[in-house]
Amino acid sequence: MKIQSNVTEFVLLGLTQDPERRKIVFAVFLVFYLATILGNLLIVVTIKTSSTLGSPMYYFLSYLSFADACFSTTTAPRLIVDSVSKNQTISFNECITQVFAAHFFGCMEIFLLILMAFDRYVAICKPLHYSTIISHKVCGILVCLAWVGSCMHSTAQIFLALSLPFCGPNLIDHYFCDLQPLLRLACADTYVVNILIISNSGVICMVSFTLLMISYIVILYSLRNQSSEGKFKALSTCSSHIIVVVIFFVPCIFIYTRPPTTFPVDKLVSVFYTIGTPLLNPLIYTLRNKDVKDAMKKLWRKIIGS
């Protein structure tokens, strides 16, 4: 596709232009990003090396943690560097690449959350058929389909971005490149493109969130006949998943299911789902999961012993 644009680079205005606040942004988000990477990689290593975390739930969790680390990496490093840099420019090609990566790993996270909900549904509602329905082969196929689906979604975003003509100005009032901020810079009518964004990203968010909420309602309803111990264990697992779903999807729905208008809280909301959620996921899945905590303790003792 021919890029109809006279603009070769954009300027990311970041979260703030105040020099003192930019120093705070640098310090805070550097800590957040390092904690995100270490926390998610720790989960991946723990699951891959533990003999007790071989179930499909932890298989999906390892990929979710990997997607979280990558998702945060698409936006956080740029925000951190720009907060202490005088040159906050990003080339057109880098901007398009960032759009692709952010949507790819964000969509991957959505699909993995759906797979984890499906795993819990089968485990709780159809326990006798669990090993047949959720086999290791099936898990591998489902994850591959999630990768393919994410690639298709992000490729569609790229085509939408490349269809926009940019004649100037090139100031993006955001800390990363995304289609909504880019729409405001396009020197053409963006009504159709915005409808396509809503019908792509917006529909994926809304439909996925609805399906996940329905699945957890069904799961919670099915727990009424289980023992107290079974209820507690299932509720503990499902509550962690529900917390992750809410804190990820609500900001996404706010951003991608409305016209390309600017609200003062837009950048704060984006921070929550691009940087905050990947940071919170490791805490939610470790602090509320005894098996993961025990496996991490064993891994730590093994490292100290060696």
C-alpha positions in Angstrom: 0.0 0.0 0.0 1.3 3.5 -0.9 1.7 5.7 2.1 -0.2 8.9 1.4 1.8 11.2 3.8 4.1 14.2 3.8 5.0 13.6 7.4 8.2 11.6 8.0 8.2 11.8 11.8 5.9 12.6 14.7 6.5 14.3 18.1 5.2 12.5 21.1 4.2 15.0 23.8 4.2 12.3 26.5 2.3 12.5 29.8 3.5 16.0 30.6 5.7 18.8 29.4 6.5 20.1 32.9 10.3 19.5 33.5 9.8 18.5 37.2 6.9 16.2 36.5 8.8 14.6 33.7 11.5 13.6 36.2 8.9 12.0 38.3 7.4 10.2 35.3 10.9 8.8 34.5 11.5 7.5 38.0 8.1 6.1 38.6 7.7 4.3 35.2 11.2 3.0 35.2 10.4 1.2 38.5 7.1 0.1 37.1 8.6 -1.3 33.9 11.4 -3.1 35.6 9.0 -4.6 38.1 6.7 -5.7 35.2 9.5 -7.4 33.3 11.0 -9.1 36.4 7.5 -10.2 37.7 6.3 -11.6 34.4 9.5 -13.3 33.5 9.6 -14.8 37.0 6.2 -16.4 36.4 7.3 -17.7 33.0 10.5 -19.3 34.4 8.7 -20.7 37.5 6.0 -22.4 35.4 8.5 -23.7 32.8 10.8 -25.2 35.5 8.1 -26.4 38.0 6.9 -30.0 37.8 3.8 -29.1 39.8 2.6 -26.3 37.4 2.0 -28.4 34.3 -1.7 -28.0 34.0 -3.3 -26.1 31.1 -4.2 -23.2 33.4 -0.5 -22.5 34.1 0.4 -23.2 30.5 -1.9 -20.3 29.4 -0.7 -18.2 32.3 2.9 -18.5 31.1 1.9 -17.1 27.7 -0.2 -14.4 29.3 2.9 -13.3 31.4 5.0 -13.3 28.2 2.4 -11.2 26.4 2.3 -8.8 29.4 6.0 -8.3 29.3 6.0 -7.7 25.5 2.9 -5.4 25.7 4.5 -3.2 28.3 7.7 -3.1 26.3 5.9 -1.6 23.3 5.1 1.6 25.2 6.9 1.9 28.6 10.6 2.2 27.3 9.6 5.0 24.9 7.7 6.9 27.7 10.7 6.5 30.0 13.3 7.7 27.5 11.2 10.6 26.2 10.6 11.8 29.7 14.3 12.7 30.0 15.0 13.5 26.4 14.8 16.8 24.5 14.1 14.9 21.3 10.7 13.3 21.6 10.4 12.4 17.9 9.4 9.1 16.5 9.8 8.2 12.8 6.7 7.4 10.7 7.8 3.7 10.3 8.6 3.4 14.0 5.2 4.8 14.8 3.4 2.3 12.6 5.5 -0.5 14.1 4.5 0.6 17.6 0.8 0.5 16.5 1.3 -3.0 15.2 3.1 -4.3 18.3 0.7 -2.7 20.8 -2.3 -4.1 19.1 -0.7 -7.5 18.5 0.2 -8.1 22.2 -2.9 -6.4 23.5 -5.1 -8.7 21.4 -3.0 -11.7 22.4 -3.7 -10.9 26.0 -7.4 -10.8 25.2 -7.4 -14.2 23.5 -5.4 -15.7 26.4 -7.8 -14.4 29.0 -10.6 -16.1 27.0 -8.6 -19.3 26.8 -8.1 -19.2 30.6 -11.8 -18.6 31.2 -12.6 -21.6 28.9 -10.1 -23.7 30.8 -11.8 -22.8 34.1 -15.2 -23.4 32.7 -14.3 -26.9 31.6 -12.5 -27.7 34.8 -15.4 -26.7 37.0 -18.5 -27.4 34.9 -17.2 -30.6 33.0 -14.5 -32.1 35.3 -15.0 -35.6 34.0 -14.2 -34.6 30.5 -11.5 -32.1 31.3 -8.4 -34.1 30.3 -10.1 -35.0 27.0 -11.3 -31.5 26.1 -8.2 -29.5 27.4 -5.3 -31.8 26.3 -1.8 -30.5 25.8 -2.2 -30.8 22.1 -5.4 -28.7 22.2 -3.7 -26.1 24.3 -0.9 -25.8 21.8 -3.4 -25.4 18.9 -5.5 -22.8 20.8 -2.4 -20.7 21.6 -1.3 -20.9 17.9 -4.8 -19.7 16.9 -4.5 -16.8 19.4 -1.2 -15.8 17.7 -2.8 -15.9 14.3 -5.8 -14.0 15.4 -3.7 -11.3 17.0 -1.6 -11.0 13.9 -4.7 -10.6 11.7 -6.1 -7.9 14.1 -2.9 -5.9 14.2 -2.4 -6.1 10.5 -5.9 -4.6 10.0 -4.8 -1.7 12.2 -1.7 -1.2 10.1 -3.8 -0.9 6.9 -6.1 1.6 8.6 -3.1 3.7 9.8 -1.5 3.6 6.3 -4.8 4.7 4.7 -4.5 8.1 6.6 -2.9 11.0 4.9 -0.7 13.2 7.2 0.1 16.7 5.9 1.0 18.3 9.3 0.9 19.1 12.2 2.8 16.2 13.6 2.4 16.6 17.3 0.8 13.5 19.0 -0.7 14.4 22.3 0.0 11.0 23.7 3.0 8.9 25.0 2.8 6.3 22.3 1.4 5.9 18.7 -2.1 4.6 18.4 -4.8 5.0 15.9 -7.0 7.3 17.9 -4.3 10.0 18.4 -3.3 9.6 14.7 -6.9 10.1 13.6 -6.8 13.6 15.0 -3.7 14.5 12.8 -5.0 13.1 9.5 -5.8 15.8 6.9 -8.9 14.0 5.6 -12.3 12.9 6.8 -11.7 10.1 9.3 -15.3 9.1 9.9 -15.1 5.8 8.0 -11.7 4.9 9.5 -13.1 5.5 13.0 -16.1 3.3 12.3 -13.7 0.6 11.1 -11.6 1.0 14.3 -14.7 0.7 16.5 -15.9 -2.4 14.5 -12.5 -4.0 14.9 -10.8 -3.0 18.2 -14.1 -1.9 19.8 -16.1 -5.0 18.9 -13.2 -7.3 20.0 -13.1 -5.6 23.4 -16.9 -5.5 23.9 -17.6 -9.0 22.7 -14.7 -10.6 24.6 -15.6 -8.8 27.8 -19.2 -9.9 27.5 -18.3 -13.5 26.8 -15.8 -13.5 29.7 -18.4 -12.1 32.1 -21.0 -14.6 31.0 -18.6 -17.5 31.3 -17.7 -16.5 34.9 -21.3 -16.0 35.8 -22.0 -19.6 34.6 -19.0 -20.9 36.5 -20.0 -19.2 39.7 -23.6 -20.4 39.3 -22.3 -24.0 38.8 -20.4 -23.8 42.1 -23.6 -23.8 44.2 -23.6 -27.7 44.5 -19.9 -28.1 45.3 -18.3 -28.6 48.7 -17.1 -25.7 50.7 -13.4 -26.5 50.0 -14.1 -26.8 46.2 -16.0 -23.6 46.2 -13.2 -21.7 48.0 -10.5 -23.0 45.6 -12.6 -22.3 42.5 -13.7 -18.9 43.7 -10.1 -18.0 44.5 -9.0 -18.8 41.0 -11.9 -17.2 39.3 -11.8 -14.0 41.3 -8.2 -13.5 40.2 -9.2 -13.9 36.6 -12.2 -11.6 37.0 -10.0 -8.8 38.5 -7.6 -9.0 35.6 -10.5 -9.0 33.1 -12.1 -5.9 34.6 -8.9 -3.8 35.0 -7.9 -4.6 31.4 -11.1 -4.4 29.5 -12.8 -1.4 31.1 -10.0 1.1 30.0 -9.9 -0.6 26.5 -13.6 -0.2 26.0 -13.4 3.4 27.1 -10.7 4.1 24.5 -11.8 2.1 21.5 -15.6 2.3 21.5 -16.2 6.0 21.0 -15.7 8.8 18.4 -12.1 10.2 18.1 -12.7 12.9 20.7 -10.2 13.9 23.3 -10.8 13.6 27.1 -8.4 14.8 29.8 -8.2 11.3 31.3 -7.4 9.5 28.0 -3.6 9.3 28.7 -4.2 8.2 32.3 -6.6 5.5 31.1 -4.1 4.3 28.5 -1.4 4.1 31.2 -3.6 1.8 33.2 -4.1 -0.8 30.6 -0.8 -0.6 28.7 1.5 -0.3 31.8 -0.6 -0.8 34.9 -2.3 -4.1 33.9 1.0 -5.9 33.0 2.4 -4.8 36.3 -0.6 -5.9 38.4 -1.1 -9.3 36.7 2.0 -11.0 38.3 0.9 -9.7 41.7 -2.7 -10.9 41.3 -1.7 -14.3 40.0 1.1 -14.9 42.6 -0.4 -13.4 45.8 -3.7 -15.2 45.3 -2.3 -18.5 44.1 -0.7 -20.8 46.7 0.7 -23.3 44.0 2.6 -20.5 42.2 4.0 -19.1 45.4 5.2 -22.6 46.5 6.8 -23.2 43.1 8.6 -19.8 43.3 9.9 -20.7 46.8 11.3 -24.0 45.5 12.9 -22.2 42.5 14.4 -19.6 44.8 15.8 -22.3 47.1 17.2 -24.2 44.1 18.9 -21.0 42.9 20.4 -20.2 46.4 21.5 -23.9 46.7 23.3 -23.9 43.4 
